[in-house]
Amino acid sequence: LERSWCLFEVLQTLIRAEGQKECTQSNGKQEPFLGMLFCTSSGIVNYGEASSDLSLKMGAKLASLRLENAKASCPADKK
């Protein structure tokens, strides 16, 4: 959650989650839109599979997030 493209993808997912309750899968089947899943080596945070320590660290990171400090390998992406 420090790179500009990651933050852009988070924003797009949140926007989509607001307006769309279903999405079309590659097989054409309509499925519920699950929103963003935070996946870690210990499991998916949304499903309670990650450690409480990791969940607290993510919360602290989100609470102190400053978009102007986002990193980008391409200078144009930072704008």
C-alpha positions as CSV (number, residue, x, y, z in Angstrom):
1,L,0.0,0.0,0.0
2,E,2.9,2.3,-0.8
3,R,3.0,2.3,-4.5
4,S,0.8,4.6,-6.6
5,W,-0.6,1.8,-8.8
6,C,-1.5,-0.3,-5.8
7,L,-3.4,2.6,-4.3
8,F,-5.1,3.3,-7.7
9,E,-6.3,-0.3,-7.8
10,V,-7.6,-0.1,-4.2
11,L,-9.6,3.0,-5.2
12,Q,-11.0,1.4,-8.3
13,T,-12.0,-1.7,-6.3
14,L,-13.8,0.5,-3.7
15,I,-15.6,2.4,-6.4
16,R,-16.7,-0.8,-8.1
17,A,-17.8,-2.3,-4.8
18,E,-20.1,0.7,-4.2
19,G,-22.0,0.4,-7.5
20,Q,-21.8,-3.3,-8.5
21,K,-22.9,-6.3,-6.5
22,E,-22.2,-8.8,-9.2
23,C,-19.4,-9.3,-11.8
24,T,-19.1,-11.5,-14.9
25,Q,-16.4,-14.2,-14.6
26,S,-14.3,-15.3,-17.6
27,N,-16.8,-18.2,-18.2
28,G,-19.6,-15.7,-18.5
29,K,-21.2,-16.7,-15.2
30,Q,-22.5,-13.9,-12.9
31,E,-20.9,-14.1,-9.4
32,P,-21.1,-11.9,-6.4
33,F,-18.4,-9.2,-6.4
34,L,-16.2,-9.9,-3.5
35,G,-14.4,-6.6,-3.3
36,M,-10.7,-6.5,-2.3
37,L,-9.1,-9.5,-0.7
38,F,-5.9,-8.8,1.3
39,C,-3.8,-11.9,0.8
40,T,-0.7,-12.7,2.9
41,S,1.6,-15.7,3.2
42,S,-0.4,-16.8,6.2
43,G,-3.8,-16.5,4.6
44,I,-6.5,-14.0,3.6
45,V,-7.0,-11.2,6.1
46,N,-10.7,-10.8,5.1
47,Y,-11.3,-14.4,6.2
48,G,-9.5,-14.1,9.5
49,E,-6.6,-16.3,8.3
50,A,-3.9,-13.7,9.0
51,S,-2.3,-13.1,12.4
52,S,-3.8,-10.4,14.6
53,D,-0.4,-8.7,14.6
54,L,-0.5,-8.4,10.8
55,S,-4.1,-7.1,10.9
56,L,-3.1,-4.4,13.4
57,K,-0.1,-3.4,11.3
58,M,-2.3,-3.1,8.3
59,G,-4.8,-0.9,10.2
60,A,-2.0,1.4,11.4
61,K,-0.7,1.6,7.8
62,L,-4.1,2.5,6.5
63,A,-4.7,5.1,9.2
64,S,-1.4,6.9,8.5
65,L,-1.6,6.6,4.7
66,R,-0.5,9.7,2.8
67,L,-1.2,9.6,-0.9
68,E,1.4,12.2,-1.7
69,N,4.0,9.9,-0.3
70,A,3.2,7.0,-2.7
71,K,6.1,5.6,-4.7
72,A,6.2,5.1,-8.4
73,S,9.0,3.8,-10.7
74,C,7.7,6.0,-13.5
75,P,7.7,9.8,-12.6
76,A,4.5,10.3,-14.7
77,D,2.6,7.8,-12.5
78,K,3.3,9.9,-9.4
79,K,1.3,12.8,-10.9
